[in-house]
Amino acid sequence: MSLINYPDSTSEYALWGCCALFVLSFLIQILYYLFIYGKPYSYEKKRNKNNNYQPTAGVSVIIASKNESENLLKYLPVILEQDYPDFEVIVVNMGSTDETDVVLKGLNQKYPNLYHTYVPAEADDINEKKLALTLAVKAARHDVLLFTEAYCYPVSPRWIRSMTEPVEKGADVVLGFCRLEVARKTPFRKFILYDNLVHGLKYLSMAIWGKPFMGLGRNLAYKKNLFFESKGFSSVLNIDGGEDDLFLNRVMKKQKLKVSVAISPESMASTDIVSNFRIWRALKSKYLHTKGYYSGISTVFFRFESMSKYLFYLSFIASVTQCIIMKDYLFLGISGFLFILRYITQLNVLNKSGKLFGVGQIWFSLLFFDVFQPFNNLKFRKYAQRRMKIRR
């Protein structure tokens, strides 16, 4: 009689099935981090930095503003004093009730390249910003349009140079990054920074890969003729928001455009608008609302990444459990090694990118952020849907 207790075939199949799913999801996750999330950092490191670049194109910087007088007073001089030979700044006042008009007239006395106009206060609320941007584009004297927000500011005096250099080299659209400066006492501060970083890595990496799907109006450039050839914002009218990300998503699907990215430290914008969790929720929810209208493979592509991530965690737990039950310490050790290897790969990719974009480092909180982010997005998406119903 044998003294060895062999496991039954069902247990063996369960163990092998869990391990197979775990290894498969591990490989998928590694590929995403190395070849998607890691693309912006490797792209910037390999980029040929031409210090002899001499700009020749005129640039129109466009800002739509509503009740942002304090931010305009603080940030407009940073833009108006950029190191660039030929540019104008156009600010459209969207029916502000604060001191915006006074601030713009005062700044106009010092900066002759500042121009401003307004949208009446009774303008359609949903399309108010689209109307403001359309007025600015039509008034722009230059063929290169550079967009930002009143609550954003460039981190370098060479911001215009960095964002428009790819246009002079043939790009139709240039995508930039905008980092968040979150007050230290803000709840979930680290998570907010992580979420903004990962979101930026997604749209920048897809653009580098040749599959662009969106851009953010906080730091974005494109050619003037692109706007008119696309009939302006006609494709996104009556959708709250979408004048940046959704507009580009639809334009890039219909037209074969050359899309470039500008991710050097000099090309970045920054904002300190997120002074509390409520403001971040409003900004994030608005983006998640327009994201529901995206077309193309990007949504499916990153949804698959989220699915593989949860498969990784669940199959890891199942594999460890089966290994302990069956006392298979070899598979247990392999499972633990692969889990740690993915974690180290994540840390390496995200912290290198975090350093490049100036958003800080992530350590032990990464696992929680990784699991929590999709749930948070789902919660905010429902919040956005409730707000849309109320507005209607």
N, C-alpha and C positions, 0 to 999 in steps of 0.2 A: 504493500500500500504506500503510495507516494506521500511524503511529508510536506510537499510544496502545494500551497493553495493557489491555483491558477484563477485569475479573474474570469468572470463569465464574458462571453463575446459581446453582450450588450454594453457592458462597462468599457470594453476596449474600443468599441465603435464610438461611444460617447466621448472618450478621451481623444481619439484621433480626430473626430469631427470638430471638437472645440479647438484643438491645436491647429487644425488646418485653417479654420476661420480666423484664428488669432494671427497666424503667420500671414495670411492673405491681407487682412486689414492693416497689419503692421507695414507690409510692403507698399500698400496704397498710400498710407499716411506719410511714409518716408519720401515717396515720390512727390507728393504734394509740397512738402516742406522744402525739399532740396531744389525742385525744378519750378515751383510756382511761387511760394512765399519767399524763397531765397533769391528770386530773379532780380528785384530792384537793387539789392546790395551788390550782387556780382556785376550787374550792368553798370552801376556807378563806378565800381573799382576798375573795370575794364575800359571805361569811356575815355576817349582821347580828349584830354583837357587842353583846349586851344586858347592859350592866354593872349594870343595875338589877334583874336577876333575883334573886328571893328564893325559895329553895327551901321547899317545904311537905311534900314526900313523905319519909317515913322510908325509910332504906336499910339493907339488911343486906349487909355485905361478907363474902364467903365464901372461905375458904382451906382446901384440903386439903394436909396436910403429912406427910412421912415422913422422919425423920432430918434435919430442917432446923433444928435448935436454934440454930445460929449465925446463920442468916439470919433466923429469927424474932426473935431478940434484937436484931438490927441493924435490921430493916425494919418490924416490927410497930409500934413507937412512931411511925414516920412516918405510918402509916395511922391509928393511934388518935388522933393529934393533928391530924387534918384539920379544916379550917375548914368545918364543916357542922353544922347545929343538931340533927339527930336521926338518929343512925346507931349501929349495933352491928357488931362484928366477930366472926365465928364461925370458929373454927379447929378442924378435925377432925384429930386425931392418928391417923395410919394405922399403928398398931402400931410406933411408933418405938422403937429400942433406944438412942438417945442421950439427951441431957438435955432433950428437948422438953417433957416433962410438968413438969419443974422450972421451965423458962423460962416456960411458960404460967401456972403458978400464981404465979410471982413477978410477972409483968406484970399479972396479975389484981388484985393488991393495989393497984396504982397506977391502973389503968384499969378502972373498973366496967362499961364498955360492951364489955369483952372477954369472950366466952363460949367455952368449949372442951369438946369431947367426944372420943370415940375410936372407932376401929374395931379389933376384936380382931386380933391379929397373925396368927391362923390364917385370916383372911378370904381369899376367892378372889382370887388374884393379878391375874387379868385384869380383874375387875370391882371391885377394891378401891377405886379412886378414885371410881367411879360410886356405890358404896355410901356412901362418905364424903360426897360432895356431896349425895346424896339425904337423908341424915340432917341435913345442914346446912340444906337448903331446907325440910325439914319443921319444923325448929326455928326458922326465921327468923320474927321478929315483924313484919317489914315486907314490903310488896308489891313493892318494887323490890330486885332482887338484883344485886349487883356482884361479879364474880369476878376474882380474881387468884391468883398463885402465891406460895408462901412465899419464893421466890428473887427476887421482883420488888418494886419499890417505886415509888410515885408520885413524879413529878418536881416536883410542885407541891402546896401545901397546899389547893388548890382542885380537886383531882382528882375527888373525889366529886361536887362541884357540876357540873363540866364533863361528866362521864360520865352523870349522871342528869338534867340539864336537858332533853335531848330526850325522855326518858320523860314528864316532866311536860307536854310539848307534844304528847303523843299517840303517841310511838314505842313499839313493842312490844319492839324489840331495838336496842341501841346497840353499835356496833363501835368499838373503840379500837385504838391502835397501841402496840406495845411495842418499844422500841429495844434493841439489844444494845450492851453496853459490853465490847469485846473487848480483852484484854490485848495491848499493842503487840508483844510477842515471839511472839504466836501465829501459826503458819504460816497463810498465806492470809487474814490478818486483813481486808485490804481487800475481798477477794472475799466473805467472810462478811457484812460490812456491806452490800455491794452486794446480795447474795442476799436478805437480810432486808428491805431497802428495796423491792426489786422485788416480793417476795411481798406485802408490806403494801399496795403500790400496787394490786395485782391485786384483792384482796378488798375494799378500801375503794372503789376506783373502780366496781366492779360494783354495790356497794350504792348508791352515789350515782346510778348509771345506772338503778337500779330492778330490778337482776338480782342480788340478794345470793346468795351460795352458801356462805359459811362465816364463822367468826369464831374468834378465839383466846382461850382461857381465861386468858391473862395479863392481859387488859384487855377485859372484856366485861360488859354489863349486859342484863338482860331482866326482864320481869314474872313474878312468882311464878306467876300463873295459867297462863302459857304452859307452864311445866314440868308442871303437873298435867294440863292439857288434852291434853298430848302423851304422857301416861302415863309421865312421867319418861324414863329412859334405856332403856326397854324395846326400842326400835328398834335400839339399838346394843349390846345385851348380847352377851357372848362375843366381842366385837371388842376387841382390845387398843388402848386409847386411844379417841378419838372422842367423849369426853364434852363436847367443846366444838365443834370444827369439823364433825364428822360428824353430831352431834346437831342442830346448827343447819341443816346442809345438808338433812337429811330433814324437819325441821319446816317450814322455809321453802318446801319444795317442796309440802307437803300443805296448808299454811295460807297465806292471803293476809295477810301481816304487814306492818306499817309498820316498816321497818328504817332506822335513821339511823346516822350516823357522828359521832364526836367526835375531831377531829384538831387541835385547838388545842394549843399547847405545854403548857397547863395540864392537858389531859386525858390526857397520855401517861404510860405506865409505862416503867420501865427495868429492866434486869437485867445483872449482871456474872457470870452463871453460866458463860458461855463463856470459861473460862480456858485452854482448849486445844482443839485440833482434834478430839480424840476426843469431847468433850462435845457440840460442835456437830454432829458426825456422828450421834450418838445422837438428839439432838433433831430434827434434820432428817429422819432416816430414819423416825422414829416418825410424823411428819406425812405423809411420802410414802406410808407404809403405809396410813394411814386415807384418804388422798386417792384410793386405788384403789377405795374404796367410794362415792365421790361420785356423785350423779345430777344431771341438769340439763345445760345447755348450756355451763357454764363450762369444763369440761375440754376439750371440743372447741374452744371459742372460743380458748383460749390455746394449744392444740396447733396450731391453724391459724396463730397468730401465730409460733410457733417454726418452722413449716414455711416461712412466707413470709420469715422471717429468713435461713434457710439458702439459700433460693432467691435471695434478694438477693445474698448473698456469692458463690454459685456463678455466677450469671448475670453478676455484675460481672466476675469473673475471665474468664469466657468472652467477654464483650463486649470487654474490653480486649485479650485475645489476638487476637480476630478483627479488631479495629480496627488493631492493629499489623501483622498479616499483610497486611491489605488497604490499609494506609497511609491509613486514613480518620481523620484527625486531628480532624475536627469531632465525630464520635460519641465519639471518645476523650476529648475535652475535656468533652463533655456528661456522659459516664459518670463522669468524675472529679468534676465539679461536683455531681452528684446524690449520689455517695458521701459527699462532704464535707458536703453539706447535711443528709443523714440523721444523720451523726455529730454535727454541731453541734446539731441538734434533740434528739438523745438527751441530749447533755451539758446542754443548757438545761433540759429537763424533769426529768432525774434530779438535777441539782445544785440546782435550786429546791426540789424535794421533799426532798432531803437536808438542805438548810438548815432547812426547816420542821420536819423530824423530828429534827434535831440529830444526824445520822449522818455528817457530813463530806462532802467533795467527791470526785468521780471525774474523772480526766483521761485520760491516755494509756493506762491499763490497761483502759479501757472496752471496747475492741474485743475484747481477750482474754476478759474476763468475759462479754461478750455471746455469744461463740461457745462458751465452755466450760461455761456454766451448765446447758444441757440435758443434756450428757454427764455432768456431775457428779450431776444429779438421777437419771439412769438408773443410775449406779453405786451411789448411796445406796439407791435403791429395791431393787436386788438384794441389797444388804447387809441391808436390813430383812427381806426375804423369807427370807434364811438364818437370821436371828435368830428369826423366827417358827417356822420348822421345828424349830430346836433347842429352843425353849420347849415345843413340843408333844410 
